[in-house]
Structure formats: structure tokens, C-alpha cells
Amino acid sequence: MNKLRANINQWLEGLDKNWEAMPIKRQHKVILYFFAAYVLLTAVVIFNVCRDTLYARNNMALEHIESPASSGEESPASLQDSLRPIKKK
């Protein structure tokens, strides 16, 4: 685990050195490209959510809930909890 962490830290330090060695104008371009890609991806996701919401079909059947006690087939005693209380001896 420590070796993995050391490798990741070394890789990140190399990236930082490359970033610092890059001219400022190039850094600004790279940031602008990443921001443009982020905005494009966000717009695509929002478009897909709106499109899916617009074309969603809500076919769920809504019915009244019937109480099992009102059927009259079972006695109310059988509808109670069937577990017996545990008594310590």
C-alpha cells in the first residue's frame, strides 16, 4: 500500500512539474478546453434528462387498497402477530 501511495505521489509531482513548465498562455488554453468540455457534457446530460422526462410514459395503474380484514374470510385473531413472546426462565 505504501509503495502504491509513493508511486501515485511521484506521478502527481511529475504532472505538477509539467504543468509549471508549460507557458501561461498554454495553461489558459488547456483550462479553457477542459471547461468547454465540462459545459458540453453538462448540456448533453441536461438535454437527455429533459428528453427522457418529456417522453416518459406513466402507465402505472392506480387502484384503491383493499383491507385484508374486510374480506370476512379470516377471523381478526389470525391477522395478529403469530410470534409468541420469548420468556426468560
DARABEL-V38649 format. One record per helix or strand of 2 or more residues. SS is the DSSP state (alpha for helix, beta for strand). FROM is the first residue (numbers start at 1). LEN is the number of residues. If there is no record, write none. Layout:
ss=SS from=FROM len=LEN
ss=SS from=FROM len=LEN
This chain:
ss=alpha from=2 len=20
ss=alpha from=24 len=31
ss=alpha from=68 len=4
ss=alpha from=76 len=4
